[in-house]
Amino acid sequence: DADVTQTPRNRITKTGKRIMLECSQTKGHDRMYWYRQDPGLGLRLIYYSFDVKDINKGEISDGYSVSRQAQAKFSLSLESAIPNQTALYFCATSDSAGAEGTDTQYFGPGTRLTVL
Amino acid sequence: GESVGLHLPTLSVQEGDNSIINCAYSNSASDYFIWYKQESGKGPQFIIDIRSNMDKRQGQRVTVLLNKTVKHLSLQIAATQPGDSAVYFCAENMGDYKLSFGAGTTVTVRA
Protein backbone atom coordinates (compact mmCIF):
# COMPACT_ATOMS: atom_id res chain seq x y z
CA ASP A 1 0.00 0.00 0.00
CA ALA A 2 1.67 3.17 -1.21
CA ASP A 3 0.02 5.12 1.62
CA VAL A 4 2.33 3.41 4.10
CA THR A 5 6.02 3.56 3.29
CA GLN A 6 8.98 1.98 5.02
CA THR A 7 12.66 2.77 4.76
CA PRO A 8 14.99 1.11 4.16
CA ARG A 9 13.49 -1.83 2.24
CA ASN A 10 16.54 -3.98 2.83
CA ARG A 11 19.32 -3.70 5.37
CA ILE A 12 22.29 -5.85 6.29
CA THR A 13 24.09 -5.01 9.49
CA LYS A 14 26.43 -6.51 12.03
CA THR A 15 25.88 -7.70 15.56
CA GLY A 16 25.97 -4.84 18.06
CA LYS A 17 25.07 -2.09 15.62
CA ARG A 18 22.21 0.32 16.23
CA ILE A 19 19.57 0.23 13.54
CA MET A 20 16.55 2.42 12.90
CA LEU A 21 13.65 1.46 10.66
CA GLU A 22 11.29 4.20 9.62
CA CYS A 23 7.63 4.24 8.74
CA SER A 24 5.57 7.06 7.27
CA GLN A 25 1.92 7.17 6.34
CA THR A 26 -0.31 9.53 4.42
CA LYS A 27 -3.57 7.81 5.38
CA GLY A 28 -4.23 10.20 8.24
CA HIS A 29 -4.56 7.31 10.67
CA ASP A 30 -3.87 7.84 14.34
CA ARG A 31 -2.78 4.31 15.19
CA MET A 32 0.49 2.77 14.12
CA TYR A 33 2.09 -0.62 14.71
CA TRP A 34 5.34 -2.48 14.25
CA TYR A 35 5.33 -6.21 13.53
CA ARG A 36 7.95 -8.82 12.95
CA GLN A 37 7.49 -11.77 10.58
CA ASP A 38 9.61 -14.91 10.67
CA PRO A 39 9.38 -17.85 8.24
CA GLY A 40 6.49 -20.15 9.10
CA LEU A 41 5.12 -17.78 11.70
CA GLY A 42 2.44 -15.16 11.59
CA LEU A 43 3.08 -11.54 12.35
CA ARG A 44 4.00 -10.76 15.93
CA LEU A 45 3.40 -7.36 17.44
CA ILE A 46 6.46 -5.50 18.72
CA TYR A 47 5.08 -2.07 19.67
CA TYR A 48 1.99 -0.03 18.94
CA SER A 49 0.95 3.57 19.33
CA PHE A 50 -2.60 4.87 19.45
CA ASP A 51 -1.54 8.49 19.20
CA VAL A 52 1.62 10.61 19.42
CA LYS A 53 1.73 10.47 23.21
CA ASP A 54 0.74 6.85 23.55
CA ILE A 55 3.29 4.03 23.17
CA ASN A 56 2.65 0.44 24.19
CA LYS A 57 4.65 -2.75 24.22
CA GLY A 58 3.50 -5.69 22.16
CA GLU A 59 4.23 -9.34 22.72
CA ILE A 60 7.92 -9.23 21.71
CA SER A 61 9.25 -5.77 22.65
CA ASP A 62 12.52 -6.87 24.27
CA GLY A 63 15.51 -5.57 22.33
CA TYR A 64 13.43 -2.94 20.51
CA SER A 65 12.39 0.65 21.11
CA VAL A 66 10.12 3.02 19.19
CA SER A 67 9.54 6.70 18.66
CA ARG A 68 6.36 8.37 17.43
CA GLN A 69 7.77 11.58 16.04
CA ALA A 70 4.48 12.76 14.58
CA GLN A 71 1.10 11.31 13.78
CA ALA A 72 2.44 10.20 10.42
CA LYS A 73 5.79 8.81 11.55
CA PHE A 74 6.67 5.83 13.72
CA SER A 75 10.22 4.50 13.89
CA LEU A 76 11.56 1.25 15.29
CA SER A 77 15.07 0.97 16.72
CA LEU A 78 17.26 -1.96 17.53
CA GLU A 79 19.74 -0.56 20.04
CA SER A 80 22.21 -3.41 19.68
CA ALA A 81 21.25 -5.75 16.89
CA ILE A 82 21.64 -9.51 17.31
CA PRO A 83 21.34 -12.29 14.70
CA ASN A 84 17.99 -13.58 15.95
CA GLN A 85 16.50 -10.21 15.06
CA THR A 86 16.94 -11.12 11.42
CA ALA A 87 13.40 -10.97 10.06
CA LEU A 88 10.89 -9.08 7.97
CA TYR A 89 9.55 -5.99 9.72
CA PHE A 90 6.21 -4.46 8.88
CA CYS A 91 4.65 -1.20 9.86
CA ALA A 92 0.87 -0.88 9.88
CA THR A 93 -1.71 1.83 10.50
CA SER A 94 -5.35 1.91 11.48
CA ASP A 95 -8.03 4.49 12.07
CA SER A 96 -9.73 4.78 15.44
CA ALA A 97 -12.57 6.62 13.75
CA GLY A 98 -13.62 3.42 12.03
CA ALA A 99 -16.76 1.53 12.98
CA GLU A 100 -16.83 0.55 16.63
CA GLY A 101 -15.29 -2.82 17.24
CA THR A 102 -13.30 -2.86 14.03
CA ASP A 103 -9.66 -2.18 13.47
CA THR A 104 -8.56 -2.85 9.94
CA GLN A 105 -4.83 -2.43 9.73
CA TYR A 106 -3.05 -1.41 6.53
CA PHE A 107 0.50 -2.57 6.05
CA GLY A 108 3.61 -1.13 4.50
CA PRO A 109 5.81 -3.10 2.08
CA GLY A 110 8.19 -4.31 4.78
CA THR A 111 11.88 -4.06 5.61
CA ARG A 112 14.07 -7.12 5.29
CA LEU A 113 16.70 -6.93 8.02
CA THR A 114 19.68 -9.24 8.23
CA VAL A 115 21.96 -9.18 11.26
CA LEU A 116 25.28 -10.93 10.73
CA GLY B 1 0.46 -19.47 22.43
CA GLU B 2 -1.48 -18.39 19.39
CA SER B 3 -5.17 -17.84 19.62
CA VAL B 4 -5.66 -17.93 15.89
CA GLY B 5 -4.42 -20.65 13.57
CA LEU B 6 -4.99 -22.17 10.19
CA HIS B 7 -5.82 -25.79 9.56
CA LEU B 8 -3.44 -26.33 6.67
CA PRO B 9 -0.14 -24.62 5.91
CA THR B 10 -0.46 -25.18 2.15
CA LEU B 11 -3.22 -25.47 -0.42
CA SER B 12 -2.84 -26.35 -4.08
CA VAL B 13 -5.75 -25.39 -6.33
CA GLN B 14 -6.49 -25.83 -10.00
CA GLU B 15 -7.05 -22.57 -11.84
CA GLY B 16 -10.76 -21.94 -12.14
CA ASP B 17 -11.71 -24.02 -9.12
CA ASN B 18 -12.97 -22.58 -5.86
CA SER B 19 -10.58 -22.34 -2.91
CA ILE B 20 -11.48 -22.71 0.73
CA ILE B 21 -9.00 -21.60 3.39
CA ASN B 22 -9.79 -22.42 6.99
CA CYS B 23 -8.90 -20.82 10.27
CA ALA B 24 -9.71 -21.80 13.86
CA TYR B 25 -9.68 -19.36 16.73
CA SER B 26 -9.77 -19.99 20.44
CA ASN B 27 -10.88 -16.68 21.95
CA SER B 28 -14.66 -16.81 22.11
CA ALA B 29 -14.72 -13.13 23.09
CA SER B 30 -13.17 -12.02 19.80
CA ASP B 31 -15.59 -9.83 17.90
CA TYR B 32 -13.84 -8.95 14.68
CA PHE B 33 -11.91 -10.96 12.13
CA ILE B 34 -9.91 -10.05 9.04
CA TRP B 35 -8.43 -11.97 6.16
CA TYR B 36 -5.18 -10.72 4.65
CA LYS B 37 -3.35 -11.75 1.50
CA GLN B 38 0.43 -11.50 1.31
CA GLU B 39 2.16 -11.81 -2.02
CA SER B 40 5.86 -12.52 -2.23
CA GLY B 41 7.93 -9.46 -1.30
CA LYS B 42 4.95 -7.42 -0.19
CA GLY B 43 3.14 -6.52 2.97
CA PRO B 44 -0.19 -8.11 3.94
CA GLN B 45 -3.11 -6.69 2.02
CA PHE B 46 -6.62 -6.44 3.43
CA ILE B 47 -9.11 -8.73 1.67
CA ILE B 48 -12.27 -8.83 3.72
CA ASP B 49 -13.46 -8.57 7.30
CA ILE B 50 -16.39 -9.76 9.36
CA ARG B 51 -17.82 -8.84 12.71
CA SER B 52 -19.03 -11.41 15.18
CA ASN B 53 -22.68 -10.40 14.74
CA MET B 54 -22.53 -11.75 11.17
CA ASP B 55 -22.24 -15.29 9.77
CA LYS B 56 -21.30 -14.45 6.24
CA ARG B 57 -19.94 -11.57 4.23
CA GLN B 58 -19.25 -11.38 0.54
CA GLY B 59 -16.82 -9.34 -1.47
CA GLN B 60 -15.60 -9.50 -5.01
CA ARG B 61 -14.97 -13.23 -5.65
CA VAL B 62 -14.42 -13.78 -1.92
CA THR B 63 -16.71 -14.87 0.88
CA VAL B 64 -15.92 -15.10 4.56
CA LEU B 65 -17.90 -17.44 6.78
CA LEU B 66 -17.91 -17.28 10.55
CA ASN B 67 -19.10 -20.13 12.74
CA LYS B 68 -19.00 -18.93 16.31
CA THR B 69 -20.28 -22.21 17.69
CA VAL B 70 -17.11 -24.03 16.71
CA LYS B 71 -14.93 -20.93 16.51
CA HIS B 72 -14.13 -21.38 12.87
CA LEU B 73 -13.50 -18.89 10.11
CA SER B 74 -13.13 -19.61 6.42
CA LEU B 75 -12.28 -17.70 3.27
CA GLN B 76 -13.73 -18.86 0.00
CA ILE B 77 -12.25 -17.67 -3.28
CA ALA B 78 -14.37 -18.24 -6.35
CA ALA B 79 -12.81 -19.16 -9.70
CA THR B 80 -9.26 -19.07 -8.39
CA GLN B 81 -6.81 -17.26 -10.64
CA PRO B 82 -3.00 -17.33 -10.84
CA GLY B 83 -2.92 -13.92 -9.16
CA ASP B 84 -4.52 -15.50 -6.11
CA SER B 85 -1.30 -17.37 -5.35
CA ALA B 86 -0.14 -15.95 -2.03
CA VAL B 87 -0.05 -16.56 1.70
CA TYR B 88 -3.39 -15.95 3.39
CA PHE B 89 -3.63 -14.94 7.04
CA CYS B 90 -6.61 -14.72 9.28
CA ALA B 91 -6.42 -12.20 12.12
CA GLU B 92 -8.49 -11.83 15.24
CA ASN B 93 -9.27 -8.67 17.17
CA MET B 94 -8.19 -9.42 20.70
CA GLY B 95 -10.63 -6.88 22.09
CA ASP B 96 -8.21 -3.99 22.60
CA TYR B 97 -7.65 -3.11 18.96
CA LYS B 98 -4.68 -5.41 18.67
CA LEU B 99 -4.72 -8.18 16.11
CA SER B 100 -3.50 -11.73 16.59
CA PHE B 101 -2.41 -13.45 13.38
CA GLY B 102 -2.34 -17.09 12.43
CA ALA B 103 0.70 -18.67 10.78
CA GLY B 104 -0.81 -18.46 7.30
CA THR B 105 -1.80 -20.77 4.45
CA THR B 106 0.22 -20.74 1.25
CA VAL B 107 -2.07 -21.04 -1.76
CA THR B 108 -0.58 -22.22 -5.03
CA VAL B 109 -2.70 -22.04 -8.17
CA ARG B 110 -1.96 -24.69 -10.82
CA ALA B 111 -2.44 -23.74 -14.46
Interface residues (C-beta under 8 A of the other chain):
Chain A: D1 V4 R31 G40 L41 G42 L43 R44 L45 Y48 F50 G58 F90 A92 S94 S96 G101 T102 D103 T104 Q105 Y106 F107 G108 P109 G110
Chain B: E2 V4 P9 D31 Y32 I34 Y36 G41 K42 G43 P44 Q45 F46 D49 R51 F89 A91 N93 Y97 K98 L99 S100 F101 G102 A103 G104
